[in-house]
Amino acid sequence: MLMKILQKIAKNKLINTLEYKPELCINCGMCSTVCPHGVFQPGKDKAKIVRFEACMECGACQLNCSMNAIKVESGVGCANAIILAALLRNIRNTKDIMPFCKGGLL
């Protein structure tokens, strides 16, 4: 069971809890301004997710979105990425399974 979950994560299917509803977005740019990992980028009419896998679930985007277009379960994203990377490293015997947590700990 654990192996299947880790394989899904490694294939970027269960990376984080980030949910974005572009139909609610007014393209104010706050999400891209406050995101420390560049997950969002202003688009022509709406913000775009350009680095979904980089989300560490800090919650800054959700807190600053006045339209409630962004939802994320904040609190454990970066720590979760570190733990999963360690597990995957042991299973796959590789060094950079999840380099998207760029807090300097991987």
C-alpha positions in Angstrom: 0.0 0.0 0.0 2.7 2.5 1.0 4.7 1.7 -2.1 1.6 2.5 -4.4 1.1 5.8 -2.6 4.8 6.7 -3.0 4.7 5.7 -6.7 1.7 8.0 -7.3 3.5 10.8 -5.5 6.6 10.2 -7.5 4.6 10.5 -10.7 3.3 13.9 -9.5 -0.3 12.7 -9.0 -0.5 13.4 -5.2 1.9 16.3 -4.7 -0.1 18.8 -2.7 -3.6 19.9 -1.8 -3.6 23.1 -4.0 -6.9 23.7 -5.6 -7.5 26.7 -8.0 -10.7 27.9 -9.5 -9.8 30.2 -12.3 -13.4 31.1 -13.0 -13.3 33.1 -9.7 -10.0 34.8 -10.4 -9.9 38.6 -11.1 -6.2 38.5 -12.0 -5.2 40.9 -9.1 -1.7 39.3 -9.0 -1.6 38.7 -5.2 -1.1 35.0 -5.5 2.0 35.4 -7.6 3.3 38.2 -5.4 3.0 36.3 -2.1 4.0 32.8 -3.3 7.6 32.1 -2.2 8.0 29.3 -4.9 6.5 31.0 -8.0 3.6 28.6 -8.3 1.3 31.3 -9.8 1.9 33.9 -12.6 -0.5 36.6 -13.8 -2.1 35.7 -17.1 -3.9 37.8 -19.6 -7.3 37.5 -17.8 -6.6 35.1 -14.9 -3.7 33.9 -12.9 -2.0 30.7 -14.2 -0.5 27.9 -12.2 3.0 27.6 -13.7 4.7 25.4 -11.1 2.1 23.3 -9.4 4.6 20.8 -8.1 6.5 23.6 -6.3 3.7 24.4 -3.9 4.8 23.8 -0.3 1.3 24.5 1.0 2.2 27.5 3.1 -1.2 29.0 2.5 -0.1 32.5 1.6 -1.9 32.5 -1.7 -5.2 31.4 -0.1 -4.9 34.0 2.6 -4.4 36.8 0.1 -7.0 35.8 -2.5 -9.9 38.1 -2.0 -12.0 36.0 -4.4 -11.5 32.7 -2.6 -10.3 31.2 -5.9 -7.5 29.3 -4.1 -7.7 26.6 -1.5 -4.8 24.7 0.1 -4.5 22.8 3.3 -1.6 24.7 4.8 0.8 23.6 7.5 2.7 20.6 6.5 3.6 20.8 2.8 7.3 21.4 3.0 7.8 19.0 5.8 5.7 16.4 4.0 7.8 16.8 0.9 11.0 16.2 2.9 9.6 13.0 4.5 8.4 11.7 1.2 11.6 12.5 -0.6 13.5 10.6 2.1 11.2 7.6 1.7 11.4 7.7 -2.1 15.2 8.0 -2.0 15.4 4.8 0.0 13.0 3.0 -2.4 14.5 4.3 -5.6 18.0 4.8 -4.5 18.2 8.2 -6.1 19.1 11.7 -4.9 16.6 14.2 -6.3 13.2 12.6 -6.3 11.4 15.8 -5.1 13.5 18.8 -5.6 10.6 21.1 -5.5 10.8 21.8 -1.8 13.5 24.5 -2.1 13.7 25.5 1.6 17.3 24.4 1.7 16.6 21.2 3.5 16.8 18.8 0.6 
